[in-house]
Amino acid sequence: MWLFGAPRANEHGTSTDPYTCISSAVLRACTPGVGRDVIEVALLEMEPYMEEQKYIAECLKHMKCRIKDFEPMVQKSGLEFLNFCMSKFGRTFRVEVHRKVLSRVLKFAQPKFKYPKTICDLSKKLIVDWAEKYGAEATEFASAARALGWVGATGGVVPPAMNPSIASGYIEQSPTVPPTQQFDA
C-alpha cells in the first residue's frame, strides 16, 4: 500500500514526472542492443521537456553516467544516443553538451588514455561530425576537432589557433633555406 497514493501515470502507463521520464528514456535508449525504434520512442518521450534548461541538465547527467560506464557497449550506446539528441534538440542542448560532456568525449578520442578502439574511433568520428555540422555555432566543437588533428575541407590538417599578436608579425620562412639567405636574392 502506498503511503501518499499510487504514482501518477499517463495513458501509456509511464510516469508523468519529467525527471523520471527523462531518466527512464535515457536508460532504455542507452541499453546495448536496442533497436532504432526504442531510441526514437525515447526521443519522443523526452522532446516536450528539452526546452527547459533544468531538464536538459538532467538528461545530460544521465547520459554522462551511461557514457562513463565501465562496459564499452554501454559507452557506445550512450555516445550514439547523444549524437541523436544533438541533431534533434537544437542549439540550447548543444551548448550544454559542449559545457558538460564534450571534454569526456574528447578524452575518449585520445589514444593516450587507452580506451577501447571502438570507443576511441566513435568519439573521433562524432567530434569531427559535430565540428562540421555545428562548428559555426559553437567554436568548442571545431577546437576539439582541431586538437585531434581534424582534416578540414581544404584537405590539410587544420593548425591550432594562433595568438593574434604573434600572427600579425608572422613571416613564413622556407625550411630549406637558412633565414639569413632568404632576403639576399
C-alpha positions as CSV (number, residue, x, y, z in Angstrom):
1,M,0.0,0.0,0.0
2,W,1.3,3.4,-0.9
3,L,1.7,6.0,1.8
4,F,0.7,9.0,-0.2
5,G,-1.2,7.4,-3.0
6,A,-0.1,5.5,-6.1
7,P,2.4,7.1,-8.5
8,R,0.7,9.0,-11.3
9,A,1.0,7.7,-14.9
10,N,-0.2,8.9,-18.3
11,E,-2.4,6.9,-20.7
12,H,0.7,4.9,-21.8
13,G,1.4,3.7,-18.3
14,T,4.6,5.7,-18.0
15,S,5.4,8.3,-15.4
16,T,4.3,12.0,-15.8
17,D,7.2,13.2,-13.7
18,P,9.7,14.8,-16.2
19,Y,12.7,13.7,-14.2
20,T,11.5,10.1,-14.1
21,C,10.6,10.2,-17.8
22,I,14.0,11.5,-18.8
23,S,15.8,9.0,-16.6
24,S,14.0,6.0,-17.9
25,A,14.2,7.2,-21.6
26,V,17.9,7.6,-21.4
27,L,18.3,4.3,-19.6
28,R,16.3,2.4,-22.3
29,A,17.9,4.2,-25.2
30,C,21.4,3.6,-23.9
31,T,20.9,-0.1,-23.4
32,P,23.1,-2.1,-25.8
33,G,21.3,-4.0,-28.5
34,V,18.1,-2.0,-28.6
35,G,16.6,-1.2,-31.9
36,R,16.3,2.2,-33.6
37,D,12.6,2.2,-32.7
38,V,13.3,2.2,-29.0
39,I,15.7,5.2,-29.5
40,E,13.0,7.1,-31.5
41,V,10.4,6.4,-28.7
42,A,12.8,7.7,-26.1
43,L,13.5,10.8,-28.1
44,L,9.7,11.4,-28.5
45,E,9.2,11.0,-24.7
46,M,12.0,13.5,-23.9
47,E,11.1,16.1,-26.6
48,P,8.5,18.0,-24.6
49,Y,11.0,18.7,-21.8
50,M,14.0,19.6,-23.8
51,E,13.0,23.3,-24.0
52,E,13.9,24.0,-20.3
53,Q,17.5,24.2,-19.1
54,K,16.9,22.1,-15.9
55,Y,15.6,19.2,-17.9
56,I,18.5,19.4,-20.4
57,A,20.9,19.3,-17.5
58,E,19.0,16.3,-16.0
59,C,19.2,14.5,-19.4
60,L,22.9,15.2,-19.8
61,K,23.5,14.0,-16.2
62,H,22.0,10.6,-17.0
63,M,23.8,10.4,-20.4
64,K,27.1,11.2,-18.8
65,C,26.6,8.3,-16.4
66,R,25.9,6.0,-19.3
67,I,28.9,7.3,-21.3
68,K,31.2,6.9,-18.3
69,D,30.1,3.3,-17.8
70,F,32.7,0.5,-17.5
71,E,31.1,-1.6,-20.2
72,P,32.3,-0.5,-23.7
73,M,28.9,-1.4,-25.3
74,V,27.0,0.8,-22.9
75,Q,29.5,3.6,-23.6
76,K,29.0,3.1,-27.4
77,S,25.2,3.1,-27.0
78,G,25.4,6.3,-24.9
79,L,27.6,8.1,-27.4
80,E,25.3,7.1,-30.3
81,F,22.2,8.3,-28.3
82,L,24.0,11.6,-27.6
83,N,24.5,12.1,-31.3
84,F,20.8,11.5,-32.0
85,C,19.9,14.0,-29.3
86,M,22.4,16.6,-30.7
87,S,20.6,16.6,-34.0
88,K,17.1,16.6,-32.6
89,F,17.1,19.0,-29.7
90,G,18.7,22.2,-31.0
91,R,21.2,24.8,-30.1
92,T,20.4,25.0,-26.4
93,F,21.1,21.3,-26.0
94,R,24.3,21.5,-28.0
95,V,25.6,24.4,-25.8
96,E,25.0,22.3,-22.7
97,V,26.7,19.3,-24.4
98,H,29.9,21.3,-25.0
99,R,29.8,22.6,-21.4
100,K,29.2,19.2,-19.7
101,V,30.1,16.3,-22.0
102,L,32.5,17.4,-24.8
103,S,35.6,17.1,-22.6
104,R,34.7,13.5,-21.8
105,V,34.2,12.6,-25.4
106,L,37.5,14.3,-26.3
107,K,39.2,12.2,-23.6
108,F,37.7,9.0,-25.2
109,A,39.1,10.1,-28.6
110,Q,42.7,10.5,-27.4
111,P,44.7,7.2,-27.6
112,K,46.9,8.1,-24.6
113,F,44.0,7.2,-22.2
114,K,43.8,3.7,-23.7
115,Y,40.0,3.3,-24.1
116,P,38.8,0.5,-26.3
117,K,39.4,1.1,-30.0
118,T,35.7,1.1,-30.9
119,I,35.0,3.9,-28.3
120,C,38.1,5.8,-29.5
121,D,37.1,5.7,-33.1
122,L,33.5,6.5,-32.5
123,S,34.5,9.5,-30.3
124,K,36.8,10.8,-33.0
125,K,34.1,10.4,-35.7
126,L,31.5,12.2,-33.5
127,I,33.8,15.1,-32.7
128,V,34.6,15.6,-36.4
129,D,31.0,15.3,-37.4
130,W,29.9,17.8,-34.7
131,A,32.7,20.2,-35.9
132,E,31.4,20.0,-39.4
133,K,27.7,20.4,-38.5
134,Y,27.8,22.7,-35.5
135,G,31.2,24.3,-35.6
136,A,29.8,27.6,-36.7
137,E,27.5,28.0,-33.7
138,A,29.9,26.7,-31.1
139,T,33.6,27.0,-31.7
140,E,34.4,24.5,-29.0
141,F,33.4,21.6,-31.4
142,A,35.8,22.9,-34.0
143,S,38.6,23.4,-31.5
144,A,38.1,19.9,-30.1
145,A,38.3,18.5,-33.6
146,R,41.4,20.7,-34.2
147,A,43.0,19.1,-31.1
148,L,42.6,15.7,-32.7
149,G,44.2,16.9,-36.0
150,W,40.9,17.2,-37.9
151,V,41.3,17.3,-41.7
152,G,39.2,20.2,-42.8
153,A,37.6,20.9,-46.2
154,T,40.9,22.2,-47.5
155,G,42.3,18.7,-47.3
156,G,45.1,19.7,-45.0
157,V,45.4,19.3,-41.2
158,V,43.8,22.4,-39.5
159,P,46.6,24.0,-37.5
160,P,46.0,25.0,-33.9
161,A,44.7,28.6,-33.4
162,M,47.5,31.1,-33.3
163,N,47.8,34.0,-30.9
164,P,46.7,37.2,-32.8
165,S,49.7,39.2,-31.7
166,I,52.0,36.6,-33.0
167,A,50.0,36.1,-36.2
168,S,50.4,39.8,-37.2
169,G,54.2,39.5,-37.1
170,Y,54.4,36.0,-38.5
171,I,56.7,35.7,-41.6
172,E,56.6,32.4,-43.3
173,Q,60.1,31.1,-43.8
174,S,61.3,28.4,-46.1
175,P,62.6,25.4,-44.0
176,T,65.4,24.5,-46.6
177,V,67.0,28.0,-46.8
178,P,68.7,29.5,-43.8
179,P,67.0,32.6,-42.6
180,T,69.9,34.9,-43.5
181,Q,69.9,33.8,-47.2
182,Q,66.2,34.4,-47.7
183,F,66.3,38.1,-48.2
184,D,69.7,38.3,-50.1
185,A,68.2,37.5,-53.5
